[in-house]
Structures are given as C-alpha cells and as structure tokens.
Amino acid sequence: MELIIKLFAKYRELYGGEIKITIDKNEITLKELLNILNKNSINIKDDFYQGKAIISINCDVVDSDDVVVKASDEIVIYPPVSGG
C-alpha cells in the first residue's frame, strides 16, 4: 500500500509538503509508521512522544501509537499551535 503523509509548518520546511511511503502490508500501526519514517531520516517520532508533534488521521487527532493506519487514511503532521 502507499501512504501519503501531509506535513505542515516546521515539518514542511524540513521534509517538504508530502511524504509518500510504500509498504508491503494493508495496514500498520502508527508506531510502525513512525519507525519507518525515523529509519528514512524523518525525525518526527521523538517529537510525537514528547508532545511536540500532532498527528491526525482522517481529521481525528491521535494520542496513541497503537492506532491502525490504512492506505485510504489521510495522515497529517504538524506542531502544536501557539501564539500570543
């Protein structure tokens, strides 16, 4: 399956607007996806576990890495919103 991950803010600046990954499975956990990204020098994993990256799947923010990701899912990664 092919996953398309959309990136915003600092992640877009570091890695571009989209990441396409081809995987030999029909579904994987978010933990597996973060490990694949990390192996490809896309260092979002630590930010997610430290609360410095927000990941949404199909417009739902996830806070656990055991969520299952499928090919049709919309995956978006962005930093927490801040301002004054």
C-alpha distances in whole Angstrom, upper triangle without the diagonal:
4,7,10,13,16,19,23,27,27,23,23,26,25,21,21,20,16,14,10,8,6,5,6,6,6,8,10,13,15,17,14,12,16,17,14,15,19,18,17,21,19,22,21,21,25,25,23,25,29,28,28,24,23,20,19,16,17,20,21,22,21,24,22,19,19,17,14,11,8,6,9,11,13,14,17,19,23,26,29,31,35,38,41
4,7,10,13,16,20,23,24,20,20,23,21,18,17,16,12,10,7,6,4,6,9,9,9,10,11,14,14,17,14,12,15,16,13,13,17,17,15,18,17,20,19,20,23,24,22,24,27,26,26,22,21,18,17,15,16,19,20,21,20,23,22,19,19,17,14,11,9,6,9,10,11,12,15,17,20,24,27,29,32,35,39
4,6,10,13,16,20,21,17,17,20,19,16,15,14,10,8,6,5,6,8,11,11,10,10,10,12,12,14,13,10,12,14,12,11,15,16,14,17,15,17,16,17,20,20,18,21,24,23,22,19,18,14,14,12,13,16,17,17,17,20,19,16,17,15,12,9,8,5,8,8,8,8,11,13,17,20,23,25,28,31,35
4,7,10,13,17,18,14,14,17,16,13,12,10,7,6,5,7,9,11,15,15,14,13,14,15,13,16,15,11,13,16,13,12,16,17,15,16,14,16,15,17,20,19,18,21,23,22,21,17,16,13,13,11,12,14,16,17,17,20,20,18,19,16,15,11,10,8,9,8,7,7,9,11,14,18,21,22,26,29,32
4,6,10,14,14,11,11,14,14,11,10,8,6,5,6,8,11,13,17,16,16,15,14,14,12,14,14,10,11,14,12,10,14,16,14,15,12,14,12,14,17,16,15,18,20,19,17,14,13,10,10,10,11,13,14,14,14,17,17,16,17,15,14,11,12,11,11,9,7,5,6,7,11,14,17,19,22,25,29
4,7,11,12,9,8,12,13,10,9,6,5,7,9,12,15,17,20,20,19,18,17,17,15,17,17,14,14,17,16,13,16,18,16,16,13,15,13,15,18,16,15,19,20,18,16,13,12,10,10,10,12,12,14,14,15,18,19,18,20,18,17,14,15,14,13,11,8,6,5,6,9,12,15,16,20,22,26
4,7,8,6,5,9,9,8,7,5,6,8,11,13,17,19,23,23,22,21,19,19,16,18,18,14,14,17,16,13,15,17,15,15,11,12,11,14,16,14,13,17,18,16,14,11,10,10,11,12,14,14,15,14,15,17,19,18,21,19,19,16,18,17,17,14,11,9,6,5,6,9,13,14,17,20,23
4,6,6,5,8,10,10,9,7,9,11,15,17,21,23,27,26,26,24,23,22,18,20,21,18,16,20,19,16,17,20,18,17,14,14,12,15,17,14,14,18,18,16,13,10,10,11,12,14,15,14,16,15,16,18,20,20,23,21,22,19,21,20,20,17,14,11,8,6,5,8,11,11,14,16,20
4,6,5,7,9,10,10,9,12,14,18,20,24,26,30,30,29,27,26,24,21,22,23,20,18,21,21,18,19,22,20,18,15,15,13,16,17,14,15,18,17,16,12,11,11,13,14,17,19,17,19,17,18,20,22,22,25,24,25,23,24,24,24,21,17,15,11,9,6,7,10,10,12,14,17
4,5,5,6,9,9,10,13,14,18,20,24,25,29,29,30,27,25,24,20,21,22,19,17,20,20,16,16,19,18,15,12,12,11,14,15,12,14,17,16,15,11,10,12,14,16,19,21,20,21,18,19,20,22,22,25,24,25,23,25,25,25,22,19,16,13,10,8,7,11,11,13,15,18
4,5,5,6,7,8,10,11,14,16,20,22,25,26,26,24,22,21,17,18,19,16,14,16,16,12,13,16,14,12,9,9,8,12,13,11,12,16,15,14,11,9,11,12,14,16,19,18,19,17,17,18,20,19,22,21,22,20,22,21,22,19,16,13,10,8,7,8,12,13,15,18,21
4,5,5,4,5,8,10,13,16,20,22,26,26,26,25,23,23,19,21,21,18,16,19,18,14,16,18,16,14,11,12,12,15,17,14,16,19,19,18,15,12,13,14,15,17,19,18,20,18,20,21,23,22,25,23,24,21,22,21,21,19,16,14,11,9,8,10,14,15,17,19,22
4,6,6,8,11,12,16,19,22,25,28,29,30,28,26,26,22,23,24,20,19,21,20,16,17,19,17,14,12,13,13,17,18,15,17,21,20,19,16,14,16,17,19,21,23,22,23,22,23,24,25,24,27,26,27,24,26,25,25,23,20,17,14,12,11,12,15,16,17,19,22
4,6,9,11,11,15,17,21,23,26,27,28,27,25,24,21,21,21,18,16,18,17,13,14,16,13,11,9,10,11,14,15,14,16,19,18,18,15,14,16,16,19,21,23,23,24,22,22,23,24,23,26,25,26,23,25,24,25,23,20,17,15,12,12,12,16,17,19,21,24
4,7,8,8,11,13,17,19,23,24,25,24,22,22,19,19,19,16,14,16,15,11,12,14,11,9,7,10,10,14,16,14,16,19,19,19,16,14,16,15,18,19,21,21,23,21,21,22,23,21,24,23,23,21,22,21,22,20,18,15,13,11,12,14,17,19,21,23,27
4,6,7,11,14,17,20,24,25,25,24,23,23,20,22,21,18,17,19,17,13,15,17,14,13,11,13,13,17,19,17,18,22,22,21,18,16,17,16,18,19,20,20,22,21,22,24,25,23,26,24,24,21,22,20,21,19,17,15,13,12,12,15,18,19,21,23,27
4,7,10,14,17,20,23,24,24,23,22,22,19,21,21,17,17,20,18,15,17,19,16,16,13,15,14,18,20,18,18,22,22,21,18,15,15,15,15,16,17,17,20,19,20,22,24,22,25,23,23,19,20,18,18,17,14,12,10,10,11,14,17,18,21,23,26
4,7,10,13,16,20,20,20,19,19,19,17,19,18,15,15,17,15,12,15,17,14,14,12,14,14,16,19,18,18,21,22,21,19,16,16,14,14,15,16,16,19,18,19,21,22,21,23,21,20,16,17,15,15,14,11,10,9,10,12,15,19,20,23,25,29
4,6,10,13,17,17,18,17,16,17,15,17,15,12,12,14,12,9,12,14,11,12,9,13,12,15,18,17,17,20,22,21,19,16,16,14,15,15,16,18,19,19,19,21,21,19,21,19,18,15,15,13,15,14,12,10,10,11,13,16,20,22,25,27,31
4,7,10,13,15,15,15,15,16,15,17,15,12,13,15,12,10,14,14,11,14,12,15,15,17,20,20,19,22,24,24,22,19,19,16,16,15,17,19,20,20,20,22,22,20,21,19,17,14,13,11,13,13,12,11,12,13,16,20,23,25,28,31,34
4,6,10,12,13,13,12,14,13,15,12,9,11,12,9,9,12,12,10,13,12,15,15,16,19,20,19,21,24,24,23,19,19,16,17,16,17,20,21,21,20,22,21,18,19,18,16,12,12,10,13,13,13,12,14,15,18,21,24,26,30,33,36
4,7,9,10,11,12,14,15,16,13,11,14,14,10,11,15,14,12,16,15,18,18,18,22,23,22,24,27,27,26,22,22,19,19,17,19,22,23,23,22,24,22,19,20,18,16,13,12,10,13,14,15,14,17,18,21,24,27,30,33,36,40
4,6,8,9,9,12,13,14,11,9,13,12,9,12,15,13,13,17,16,18,18,18,22,23,21,23,26,26,26,23,22,19,20,17,19,22,23,23,21,23,21,18,17,16,14,11,10,9,13,14,16,15,18,19,23,25,28,31,34,37,41
4,7,9,10,13,15,16,12,12,16,15,12,15,18,16,16,20,19,22,22,21,25,26,24,25,29,29,29,26,26,22,22,20,22,25,25,25,23,25,23,19,19,18,15,13,12,11,15,16,18,18,21,22,26,29,31,34,38,41,44
4,5,7,11,13,14,11,11,15,15,13,16,18,17,18,21,20,22,22,20,24,25,23,24,28,28,28,25,24,21,21,18,19,23,23,23,21,23,20,17,16,15,12,10,9,9,13,14,17,17,20,22,25,28,30,33,37,40,44
4,7,11,13,15,13,12,16,17,15,17,20,20,20,23,22,24,22,22,25,26,23,25,28,28,28,25,24,20,19,16,17,21,20,22,20,22,20,17,15,14,10,9,6,7,10,12,15,15,19,21,25,28,30,32,36,39,43
4,7,10,12,10,10,14,14,13,15,18,18,19,22,20,21,20,19,22,23,20,21,25,24,25,22,21,17,16,13,15,18,18,18,16,18,16,13,12,10,6,6,5,7,10,10,13,13,17,19,22,25,27,29,33,36,40
4,7,8,6,7,10,11,11,13,15,16,17,19,18,18,17,15,19,20,17,18,22,22,22,20,18,15,15,13,15,18,17,17,15,16,13,10,9,8,6,5,7,9,12,11,14,13,16,17,21,23,25,28,31,35,38
4,5,5,6,9,10,11,13,14,16,17,19,17,17,15,13,16,17,14,15,18,18,20,17,16,13,13,12,15,17,15,15,12,13,10,7,5,5,4,6,9,12,14,12,14,12,15,15,19,21,22,25,28,32,36
4,5,5,6,9,10,10,12,14,15,17,14,14,12,10,13,14,11,12,15,15,16,13,12,9,11,10,13,15,13,12,9,10,8,5,6,6,6,6,10,12,14,12,13,10,12,12,15,17,18,22,25,28,32
4,5,5,6,9,10,11,12,14,16,14,13,11,8,11,13,10,10,14,15,16,14,14,12,14,13,17,18,17,15,12,11,8,5,6,8,9,10,13,16,18,15,16,13,15,14,17,18,20,23,26,30,33
4,5,5,6,9,10,11,13,15,13,14,13,10,13,15,13,14,17,18,19,16,17,14,16,15,18,20,19,17,15,15,12,8,9,10,9,9,12,14,17,15,16,14,16,15,19,20,22,26,29,32,36
4,5,5,6,9,10,11,13,11,12,10,9,13,14,12,13,17,17,17,14,14,12,13,12,16,18,17,16,13,14,12,9,10,10,10,8,11,12,15,13,13,11,13,12,16,18,20,23,26,30,33
4,5,5,6,9,10,11,9,8,7,5,9,10,9,10,13,14,14,12,12,11,13,13,17,18,17,15,13,13,12,8,11,12,12,11,14,15,18,15,15,12,13,11,14,15,18,21,24,27,31
4,5,5,6,9,10,9,9,9,7,10,13,12,12,15,17,17,15,16,14,17,17,20,22,21,19,16,16,14,11,13,14,14,13,16,17,20,18,18,15,16,15,17,19,21,25,27,31,34
4,5,5,6,9,9,10,10,10,13,15,14,15,18,19,19,16,17,15,17,17,20,22,21,20,18,18,17,13,15,15,14,13,15,15,18,17,17,14,16,15,18,20,22,26,28,32,35
4,5,5,7,5,7,7,8,11,12,12,14,16,17,16,14,15,13,16,16,19,20,20,19,17,18,17,14,16,16,16,14,16,16,18,17,16,13,13,12,15,16,20,23,25,28,32
4,5,5,5,5,7,7,9,11,12,13,15,16,15,14,16,15,18,19,22,23,22,20,18,18,17,14,17,18,18,17,19,19,22,20,19,16,16,14,16,17,20,23,25,29,32
4,5,7,8,11,10,13,15,15,16,19,20,19,18,20,18,21,21,24,26,25,24,22,21,20,17,19,20,19,18,20,20,23,22,21,18,19,17,19,21,24,27,29,32,36
4,6,8,11,12,14,16,16,18,20,21,20,18,19,18,21,21,24,25,25,24,22,22,22,18,21,21,20,18,20,19,22,21,20,17,18,16,18,20,23,26,28,31,35
4,6,9,10,12,13,15,17,18,19,17,16,18,18,21,22,25,25,26,23,22,22,22,19,22,22,22,20,22,22,24,22,21,18,18,16,17,18,21,24,26,29,32
4,6,8,10,11,12,14,16,17,14,13,15,14,17,18,21,22,22,20,19,19,19,17,20,20,20,18,20,20,22,20,18,15,14,12,13,14,18,21,23,26,29
4,6,7,8,10,11,12,14,12,11,13,13,17,19,22,22,22,19,18,17,17,15,19,19,20,19,21,22,23,21,20,16,15,12,13,13,16,19,21,24,28
4,6,5,6,9,10,11,9,7,10,10,13,15,19,19,18,15,14,14,14,13,16,16,18,16,19,20,21,18,17,13,12,9,10,10,13,16,18,22,25
4,5,5,6,9,10,10,8,11,10,14,16,19,19,18,15,13,12,12,10,13,14,16,15,19,20,22,19,18,14,14,11,12,12,15,18,20,24,27
4,5,5,6,9,8,9,12,13,16,18,22,22,20,17,15,13,13,12,16,17,19,19,22,24,25,22,21,17,16,13,13,12,14,18,19,23,26
4,6,5,6,5,5,9,10,14,17,20,19,18,15,14,12,13,13,16,17,19,19,22,24,25,21,20,16,14,11,10,9,10,14,16,19,22
4,5,5,6,5,7,8,11,14,17,17,15,12,10,8,9,9,13,13,16,16,19,21,22,18,17,14,12,9,10,9,10,14,16,20,23
4,6,8,8,10,11,14,16,20,19,17,14,11,9,9,9,13,14,17,18,21,23,24,21,20,17,16,13,13,12,13,17,18,22,25
4,6,8,10,12,16,19,22,21,19,15,14,11,12,13,16,17,20,21,24,26,27,24,22,19,17,14,13,11,11,15,16,19,22
4,6,7,10,13,16,19,18,16,12,11,9,11,12,16,16,20,20,23,25,26,22,20,17,15,12,11,9,8,12,13,17,20
4,7,10,13,17,20,18,17,13,13,12,14,14,18,18,21,21,24,25,26,22,20,16,14,10,9,6,6,10,11,15,18
4,6,10,13,16,15,14,11,11,10,12,13,16,16,18,17,20,21,22,18,16,13,10,7,6,5,6,10,12,16,19
4,7,10,13,11,10,7,8,8,11,12,15,14,16,15,18,20,19,16,14,10,8,6,5,6,6,9,13,16,20
4,7,10,9,8,6,6,8,10,10,13,11,13,12,15,16,16,12,10,7,6,5,7,9,10,13,16,19,23
4,6,5,5,4,6,9,11,12,13,11,12,11,13,14,14,10,8,6,5,7,9,11,12,14,17,21,24
4,5,5,6,7,11,11,12,12,9,10,8,10,11,10,6,5,5,7,9,12,15,16,17,21,24,28
4,6,8,10,14,15,15,15,12,12,10,10,11,9,6,5,7,8,12,14,17,18,19,23,25,29
4,6,9,13,15,16,17,14,14,13,14,15,13,10,8,8,8,11,12,15,15,16,19,22,25
4,6,10,12,13,14,11,13,12,14,16,14,11,10,9,10,11,13,15,14,16,19,22,25
4,7,9,11,13,11,13,13,16,18,17,13,11,10,9,10,11,12,11,13,17,20,23
4,6,8,9,8,11,11,14,17,17,13,12,10,11,10,12,13,13,16,19,22,25
4,7,9,9,12,14,17,20,20,16,16,13,13,12,13,13,13,16,19,22,25
4,6,6,10,12,16,19,19,16,17,14,15,14,16,16,16,19,22,26,29
4,6,8,10,14,17,18,15,16,13,14,14,16,17,17,21,24,27,31
4,6,9,13,16,17,15,17,15,16,16,19,20,21,24,27,31,34
4,6,10,13,14,12,13,12,14,15,18,19,20,23,26,30,33
4,7,10,12,10,12,11,14,16,19,21,22,25,29,32,35
4,7,8,6,9,8,12,14,17,20,21,24,28,31,34
4,6,5,9,10,14,16,20,23,24,27,30,34,37
4,6,8,10,13,16,20,23,25,27,31,34,38
4,7,9,13,16,20,23,25,26,30,33,36
4,6,10,13,16,20,21,23,27,30,33
4,7,10,13,17,18,20,24,26,30
4,7,10,14,16,18,21,24,28
4,7,10,12,14,18,21,24
4,7,10,12,15,19,22
4,7,8,12,15,18
4,6,9,12,16
4,6,10,13
4,7,10
4,7
4
